[in-house]
Amino acid sequence: MTYPERFSNLPAYAWPRLRALLDVHEAGGEPVNMTIGEPQHPFPNFVPDVLAQSVGEFAKYPTNEGAPELLAAICGWVTRRYSVDITPDRVMILNGTREGLYNAAMALSPEVKNGKQPVVLLPNPFYQVYAIAALSVNAEPVMVPATAESGHLPDYAALDPEILDRTTIAYICSPANPQGAVADREYWAQLIALAEKHDFKIFADECYSEIYRDTPPMGVLEAAADTGCDPERIVAFHSLSKRSNLPGLRSGFVVSGPKNTKEMRQLRAYAGAPLPMPIQRVSTRVWSDEGHVIENRALYRAKFDAADAIFAGVNSYTSPEAGFFLWLPVEDGETAALKLWKEKGVRVLPGAYLSRPDPSGDPGSGYIRVALVASIEETQRGLTQIRDCLYT
């Protein structure tokens, strides 16, 4: 008897699906790519100099734990951003947060909880690595709709207590990808209380935390400090990709309690790849500088304002609180994406490519995700074409 491999039944990833949908057709105009969330703004101008000064360190194996200077820079940033003091033994550096979001589950989710198969909670729609992490630890992924009715954040408290008692990890993304919703103080407090009651860990994906209009989104570390929560209950992930326009640097970090961090570092010593020292040197400098982040945020604010003006007459439009995506309601996401490509040359992502169907339907199927990462001029052109093609 043969058995299917664990990942043999996974659906095609978003980008192959999108190419299969669009690339058999000619673009209906000059192409505008508004699909992938790859920042296009300039990265800090000091990065090439720091990299050049440290390039010789590519000849050395990097430390798994991270250079002391980098850990100190991260701790300093956390203190400045969230008014929370942490120590280096609570930090693990990452090759981008996708690695951490996956491997933290491998390190921290038990094989059994209360004598039963564990559960991993995730919002729906969601960043797809959450589901793969759940499958990798032999947990049951429970996808909870994050819809307009729930403020585009998952209502985990509404789940059956039997499911919550089996839960080992709850993923939450704030600001949310794709909707841009932000977990406020009340939401965090309720989620932390739920985690304490049912004994699970909160995995907070906060990669978009520095892309906002005026008010910095509250982070889980700040909320945990407010509530006196055990640091081991919280696992928070951050990255330089969006904050500093360095998606190719593959540099981020995870912060938790000392015990969790020790266990994550132990697994990484065997199964992970340490961050090269030149990348650590650049990361140290970038986490220590806030000027470029303020400039970057101003560029996104201008695009938020442009989107609000362009869609001012569209009743179904909701302006995002943070992040750099629009989550636009349409009758059907695939149909809308294909129409935009064939008639205007604009590429967007059908919302269903980020979600999974459930008994009540697919919470992503009636949306398209639009990335506001290009220049203001190209963004305005693309948004105007979306409005004219789909909403007039």
C-alpha positions as CSV (number, residue, x, y, z in Angstrom):
1,M,0.0,0.0,0.0
2,T,1.2,3.5,-0.8
3,Y,0.4,6.6,1.2
4,P,0.3,10.2,-0.1
5,E,3.1,12.5,1.1
6,R,2.1,15.0,3.8
7,F,2.1,17.9,1.4
8,S,0.9,16.1,-1.8
9,N,-2.6,17.6,-1.7
10,L,-1.7,21.2,-1.2
11,P,-3.3,23.6,-3.7
12,A,-1.1,25.5,-6.1
13,Y,0.6,28.5,-4.6
14,A,-0.9,31.9,-5.4
15,W,1.7,33.0,-8.0
16,P,1.5,29.9,-10.2
17,R,-2.3,30.1,-10.0
18,L,-2.2,33.7,-11.0
19,R,0.1,33.1,-14.0
20,A,-2.1,30.3,-15.2
21,L,-5.1,32.6,-15.0
22,L,-3.6,35.7,-16.7
23,D,-0.7,34.8,-18.8
24,V,-2.7,32.9,-21.5
25,H,-4.1,36.3,-22.4
26,E,-2.6,39.5,-23.7
27,A,-2.5,42.6,-21.5
28,G,-5.1,45.1,-22.4
29,G,-2.8,48.0,-21.8
30,E,0.6,49.0,-20.5
31,P,1.1,46.5,-17.6
32,V,0.8,47.6,-14.0
33,N,1.8,45.0,-11.5
34,M,-0.1,45.4,-8.3
35,T,0.0,41.8,-7.1
36,I,3.0,40.9,-4.9
37,G,3.8,42.9,-1.8
38,E,7.4,43.6,-2.8
39,P,8.3,47.2,-1.6
40,Q,9.6,49.4,-4.4
41,H,10.7,52.4,-2.4
42,P,14.4,53.1,-2.0
43,F,16.1,51.3,0.9
44,P,18.4,53.3,3.2
45,N,21.3,54.9,1.4
46,F,23.9,53.7,3.9
47,V,23.2,50.0,3.2
48,P,25.8,49.6,0.3
49,D,28.6,51.1,2.4
50,V,27.9,48.9,5.4
51,L,27.7,45.9,3.2
52,A,31.0,46.8,1.4
53,Q,32.8,47.3,4.7
54,S,31.8,43.9,6.0
55,V,31.9,41.8,2.8
56,G,35.0,40.0,3.9
57,E,32.9,38.3,6.6
58,F,31.2,36.2,4.0
59,A,34.3,34.1,4.4
60,K,33.3,33.2,8.0
61,Y,30.5,31.0,9.4
62,P,28.1,33.2,11.1
63,T,26.9,32.7,14.7
64,N,23.6,31.0,15.1
65,E,22.5,33.2,18.0
66,G,23.3,36.5,16.2
67,A,26.0,39.1,16.7
68,P,25.8,40.9,20.1
69,E,25.5,44.2,18.3
70,L,22.5,43.0,16.3
71,L,20.7,41.6,19.3
72,A,21.4,44.9,21.1
73,A,20.0,46.9,18.2
74,I,16.8,44.8,18.1
75,C,16.3,45.1,21.8
76,G,16.8,48.9,21.5
77,W,14.2,49.1,18.7
78,V,11.7,47.1,20.7
79,T,12.1,49.4,23.6
80,R,11.7,52.6,21.5
81,R,8.8,51.2,19.6
82,Y,6.8,49.4,22.3
83,S,8.1,50.8,25.6
84,V,9.0,47.2,26.6
85,D,12.5,46.3,27.8
86,I,13.7,42.9,26.6
87,T,17.0,41.1,26.9
88,P,19.0,39.4,24.1
89,D,18.2,35.9,25.4
90,R,14.6,36.6,24.3
91,V,15.5,37.3,20.7
92,M,16.3,35.0,17.8
93,I,17.3,36.5,14.4
94,L,15.7,35.1,11.3
95,N,16.3,34.8,7.5
96,G,13.0,36.8,7.1
97,T,9.9,36.1,9.1
98,R,8.5,33.3,6.9
99,E,11.3,31.0,8.2
100,G,10.4,32.0,11.8
101,L,6.7,31.6,11.4
102,Y,7.2,28.1,10.2
103,N,10.1,26.9,12.4
104,A,8.7,28.4,15.6
105,A,5.7,26.1,15.3
106,M,8.1,23.2,14.7
107,A,10.0,24.1,17.9
108,L,7.1,25.0,20.2
109,S,3.9,23.0,19.3
110,P,3.6,19.8,21.3
111,E,2.7,16.6,19.5
112,V,-0.4,16.0,21.7
113,K,-2.5,18.3,23.9
114,N,-4.9,17.0,26.5
115,G,-4.4,13.5,24.9
116,K,-5.7,14.7,21.5
117,Q,-4.4,16.0,18.2
118,P,-3.4,19.6,18.6
119,V,-5.1,22.5,16.8
120,V,-3.5,25.5,15.2
121,L,-5.7,28.5,14.7
122,L,-5.3,30.9,11.8
123,P,-7.3,33.7,10.2
124,N,-9.0,33.2,6.9
125,P,-7.7,34.7,4.5
126,F,-4.1,34.2,5.7
127,Y,-0.4,34.1,4.9
128,Q,0.0,30.6,3.5
129,V,2.9,29.6,5.7
130,Y,0.6,29.4,8.7
131,A,-1.3,26.4,7.3
132,I,1.9,24.6,6.2
133,A,3.3,25.0,9.7
134,A,0.2,23.5,11.2
135,L,0.4,20.5,8.8
136,S,4.1,20.1,9.6
137,V,3.5,19.6,13.3
138,N,0.6,17.2,12.7
139,A,-1.9,19.7,14.0
140,E,-5.4,20.3,12.7
141,P,-5.5,23.8,11.1
142,V,-8.7,25.6,12.1
143,M,-9.3,28.5,9.8
144,V,-11.5,31.3,11.3
145,P,-13.1,33.9,8.9
146,A,-11.7,37.4,9.2
147,T,-14.4,39.3,7.4
148,A,-16.0,42.7,7.5
149,E,-18.4,41.5,10.1
150,S,-15.5,40.6,12.5
151,G,-13.6,43.8,11.7
152,H,-11.3,41.7,9.4
153,L,-9.7,40.0,12.4
154,P,-10.6,36.4,13.5
155,D,-13.0,35.9,16.4
156,Y,-11.2,33.1,18.1
157,A,-13.3,33.4,21.2
158,A,-16.4,32.3,19.3
159,L,-14.8,28.8,18.8
160,D,-16.0,25.7,20.6
161,P,-14.2,25.3,23.9
162,E,-13.2,21.8,22.9
163,I,-11.3,23.2,19.9
164,L,-9.7,25.9,22.1
165,D,-8.6,23.3,24.7
166,R,-6.7,21.5,21.9
167,T,-5.2,24.7,20.6
168,T,-1.4,25.1,20.9
169,I,-0.9,28.1,18.6
170,A,-3.0,31.0,17.3
171,Y,-1.6,33.0,14.4
172,I,-2.7,36.6,14.2
173,C,-1.4,39.2,11.6
174,S,-1.7,42.8,12.7
175,P,-1.7,45.0,10.6
176,A,-3.5,42.3,8.7
177,N,-2.5,41.0,5.3
178,P,-4.5,41.5,3.2
179,Q,-7.1,43.7,4.8
180,G,-5.0,46.2,6.7
181,A,-7.0,45.8,9.9
182,V,-5.3,46.6,13.2
183,A,-5.7,44.7,16.5
184,D,-6.4,47.3,19.2
185,R,-5.7,47.2,22.9
186,E,-9.1,45.5,23.6
187,Y,-8.6,42.8,20.9
188,W,-5.1,42.0,22.2
189,A,-6.3,41.8,25.8
190,Q,-9.1,39.5,24.9
191,L,-6.9,37.2,22.8
192,I,-4.3,37.1,25.6
193,A,-7.0,36.2,28.2
194,L,-8.3,33.5,25.9
195,A,-4.7,32.1,25.4
196,E,-4.2,32.0,29.2
197,K,-7.6,30.4,29.8
198,H,-7.0,27.6,27.2
199,D,-3.2,27.5,27.5
200,F,-2.0,28.2,23.9
201,K,0.7,30.5,22.5
202,I,0.0,33.6,20.3
203,F,2.1,33.9,17.2
204,A,1.9,37.6,16.2
205,D,3.0,38.3,12.7
206,E,3.7,42.1,12.8
207,C,5.7,42.5,9.6
208,Y,3.5,45.5,8.6
209,S,3.7,47.3,11.9
210,E,5.6,50.3,10.6
211,I,3.4,51.0,7.6
212,Y,0.5,53.1,9.0
213,R,-1.1,56.6,8.6
214,D,-0.7,58.4,11.9
215,T,-1.1,56.2,14.9
216,P,1.4,53.4,15.4
217,P,-0.4,50.0,15.7
218,M,-0.3,48.5,19.2
219,G,1.9,45.4,19.3
220,V,1.4,42.2,21.1
221,L,4.5,42.8,23.3
222,E,3.1,46.1,24.5
223,A,-0.3,44.4,25.2
224,A,1.4,41.6,27.0
225,A,3.3,44.0,29.2
226,D,0.0,45.8,30.0
227,T,-1.8,42.6,31.1
228,G,1.2,41.1,33.0
229,C,1.1,38.1,30.6
230,D,3.8,35.5,30.8
231,P,6.4,36.3,28.1
232,E,6.4,32.6,27.1
233,R,2.8,33.0,26.0
234,I,3.8,35.5,23.2
235,V,5.9,34.9,20.1
236,A,6.2,38.1,18.0
237,F,7.7,38.3,14.5
238,H,9.2,41.4,12.8
239,S,11.1,42.0,9.5
240,L,13.1,44.6,7.6
241,S,11.3,43.8,4.3
242,K,8.5,46.2,4.6
243,R,9.8,48.6,7.3
244,S,13.0,49.3,5.4
245,N,12.3,48.2,1.8
246,L,14.7,45.4,2.1
247,P,12.8,42.3,1.0
248,G,15.9,40.7,-0.5
249,L,17.9,41.1,2.6
250,R,15.9,38.3,4.3
251,S,16.4,39.7,7.7
252,G,14.0,39.7,10.7
253,F,13.7,38.5,14.2
254,V,11.4,36.7,16.7
255,V,11.0,37.7,20.3
256,S,9.4,35.6,23.1
257,G,10.2,34.4,26.6
258,P,13.7,33.0,27.3
259,K,12.5,29.4,27.4
260,N,10.8,29.6,24.0
261,T,13.7,31.3,22.5
262,K,16.1,28.7,23.8
263,E,14.0,26.0,22.2
264,M,13.7,27.8,18.9
265,R,17.5,28.4,18.9
266,Q,18.1,24.7,19.6
267,L,16.1,23.7,16.6
268,R,17.7,26.3,14.4
269,A,21.2,25.0,15.4
270,Y,20.3,21.8,13.7
271,A,17.8,22.7,11.0
272,G,18.2,26.5,10.3
273,A,20.6,28.7,8.4
274,P,22.3,31.5,10.3
275,L,22.2,34.9,8.9
276,P,25.4,35.8,7.1
277,M,27.6,38.3,9.0
278,P,27.5,41.1,6.4
279,I,23.7,40.8,6.5
280,Q,23.8,41.0,10.3
281,R,26.0,44.2,10.1
282,V,23.5,45.8,7.7
283,S,20.6,44.8,9.9
284,T,22.2,46.2,13.0
285,R,22.5,49.6,11.3
286,V,19.0,49.5,9.8
287,W,17.3,48.6,13.1
288,S,19.1,51.5,14.7
289,D,17.9,54.1,12.2
290,E,14.4,55.5,12.2
291,G,14.7,58.4,9.7
292,H,14.3,56.3,6.6
293,V,11.3,54.6,8.1
294,I,9.6,58.0,8.6
295,E,10.3,58.9,5.0
296,N,9.0,55.5,3.8
297,R,5.8,55.9,5.8
298,A,5.2,59.3,4.3
299,L,5.3,57.8,0.8
300,Y,2.7,55.2,1.7
301,R,0.5,57.8,3.3
302,A,0.5,59.7,0.0
303,K,-0.7,56.5,-1.7
304,F,-3.4,56.0,1.0
305,D,-4.6,59.5,0.3
306,A,-4.6,58.9,-3.5
307,A,-6.6,55.7,-3.1
308,D,-9.1,57.5,-0.9
309,A,-9.6,60.2,-3.5
310,I,-9.8,57.8,-6.5
311,F,-12.4,55.6,-4.8
312,A,-14.3,58.4,-3.0
313,G,-17.4,57.6,-5.0
314,V,-17.3,53.9,-4.5
315,N,-19.6,52.9,-1.6
316,S,-18.0,49.5,-1.1
317,Y,-14.5,50.9,-0.7
318,T,-13.0,50.8,2.8
319,S,-9.7,52.6,3.4
320,P,-7.1,50.4,5.2
321,E,-5.9,51.3,8.6
322,A,-2.3,50.2,7.9
323,G,-0.2,47.9,5.7
324,F,0.1,48.6,2.0
325,F,-2.8,46.6,0.5
326,L,-6.3,47.5,-0.6
327,W,-8.8,44.7,-0.1
328,L,-11.4,45.6,-2.6
329,P,-14.9,43.9,-2.8
330,V,-15.9,42.5,-6.2
331,E,-18.5,40.0,-7.3
332,D,-15.8,37.4,-8.0
333,G,-12.1,37.8,-7.5
334,E,-10.9,35.7,-10.4
335,T,-13.3,37.2,-12.8
336,A,-12.4,40.7,-11.7
337,A,-8.6,40.0,-12.0
338,L,-9.0,38.5,-15.5
339,K,-11.1,41.5,-16.6
340,L,-8.6,44.0,-15.3
341,W,-5.7,42.2,-17.1
342,K,-7.5,41.8,-20.4
343,E,-9.0,45.2,-20.6
344,K,-6.5,47.4,-18.7
345,G,-3.2,45.5,-18.3
346,V,-3.5,45.8,-14.5
347,R,-2.4,42.7,-12.5
348,V,-4.1,42.1,-9.1
349,L,-4.4,39.0,-6.9
350,P,-7.8,37.3,-6.5
351,G,-8.6,37.1,-2.8
352,A,-9.4,33.4,-2.9
353,Y,-5.8,32.7,-3.6
354,L,-5.1,33.8,0.0
355,S,-8.0,31.9,1.6
356,R,-9.7,28.5,1.9
357,P,-13.4,27.6,1.6
358,D,-15.4,26.8,4.7
359,P,-19.0,25.6,5.2
360,S,-20.2,29.2,4.9
361,G,-18.3,29.9,1.7
362,D,-14.9,31.3,0.8
363,P,-14.2,34.6,2.7
364,G,-11.7,35.7,0.0
365,S,-13.6,34.9,-3.1
366,G,-15.4,38.2,-3.3
367,Y,-12.3,40.4,-3.1
368,I,-9.1,41.4,-5.0
369,R,-5.9,42.3,-3.2
370,V,-4.1,45.4,-4.6
371,A,-0.5,46.2,-3.5
372,L,0.4,49.9,-3.2
373,V,4.1,49.3,-3.6
374,A,5.0,51.0,-6.9
375,S,5.6,54.8,-7.4
376,I,2.8,57.2,-6.6
377,E,2.4,57.9,-10.3
378,E,2.1,54.2,-11.3
379,T,-0.1,53.5,-8.3
380,Q,-2.5,56.3,-9.2
381,R,-2.7,55.1,-12.8
382,G,-3.4,51.5,-11.7
383,L,-6.0,52.5,-9.2
384,T,-7.8,54.8,-11.6
385,Q,-7.9,51.9,-14.1
386,I,-9.3,49.6,-11.5
387,R,-12.0,52.1,-10.6
388,D,-13.0,52.7,-14.2
389,C,-13.0,49.0,-15.1
390,L,-14.7,47.6,-12.1
391,Y,-16.7,50.3,-10.3
392,T,-18.2,52.6,-13.0
